[in-house]
């Protein structure tokens, strides 16, 4: 179960590296416009804001990688909770599918990590 939980956390972290790349480097390109249904004018006007969002997603990924590499479950839980909150907020304020693409994977990783907890006798 611990291996499955670790894989799930790493998938969430990798997803946020992808979001970082999309928001920081591809927002004002065809890829970003297609993903976020924007015109060239909209993407150009919001590119700086998107880069800021991308940086925050990078911090989420870094925190998850740190938690896994250091074996710190409390760090993993904290950053997964941050991802879940961001996903729910994004679903309510920006795009409902964010609930499934961001919050749900983090919730699954959170549950798997909780289930992988060493049992005390």
N, C-alpha and C positions, 0 to 999 in steps of 0.2 A: 504494500500500500504506500510506503514511503517513496518508492521510486515513481509510482504513478502520480503522487502528489507533486513531487519535484518536477516531473515532466509537465504537468499542468501549469505550475507556476512559471516555468521557463517559457511555455507557449504564450502566456499572458505577457511576460516581459518582452518576448520577441515581437508580439503584436504592437506593443507600445514603441518599440524601436521603429517598426514600420510606420506607425502613425507619426512619429517624429519626422521621418524622412518625407512622408507625404505632405505634412503641414509646413515643414521648414524649406524643403527643396523643390517640391512638385506642385505646390498650391497654385502658382501662377503659370502652370503649363496645362496641356490638354488632359493629362492624367488627373490632376487635382480638380480641374473644371468638370470633368465627367463624373468623378466620385461625388462631388458636392453640388452638382447641377448649377454651375455658375457660368455667367458670361465672362469674356475676357476682361471687361471693365470691372465687374464685381471682384474677380480674383486679384486684379491689380490693386484695387482700392483696399483690400483686406489682407494683403500678403504679410504685412508687418504684424498684424494681430495673429494671423495663423502661425507665423514663425514663433511667436511668444507661446502660443498653445502647444506647439510642437516641442519646445524646450521643456515645458512642464511634463509632457508625456515621456520625454527622455529621462526626467528625474524619477518618474514612476518606475520605468524600466530599470534604471540604475539601482533603485531601492530594492526591487525584487531580486535582481542579480546579486546584490550585496547580501541579502537575507539568505539566499540559497548557498552562496559561496562560504559565508561565515557560519552557516548552520544555525541561524538565529530565527526561530519560529515567530517570536514576537515582532520582529522586523517584517517578516513575510506577511503576517496577519495585518499589520498596520498598513502596508502598501497595498495589499489586496482590498482592504476596506476603502482606502483612498480611491482605487480604481472603481470599485462598486458605486461609491457616492458620485464620482465624476460621471460614470455611465448613466446612472439614474437621472442626474441633473441634465446631462446632455440629451437624454431621451425626452425629458419634459420640455426643455427649452429650445432644442435645435432639431433633432431628427429622431423619431421614435425607434428606429432600428438600432440605435446606439445601445439600447437596452440589451439586445441580443448579441451584438458584436463586441461590446466592451464589458458591460456589467455581468452578463451571464457567465462568460468564461472565467471571470474573476471569482464569482460566487462558487462555481464548480471547483476551482482551485482551492478556495478557502475551505470548502467542505472536505475535500480530499486531504488537505493538510491537517485539518482538525481530526479526521478519522485516523490519520497516520500517527497520531500522538502516542508516544510510548505509554503503555499501561503500567500503573504501579500495582504491585501485589500486596 
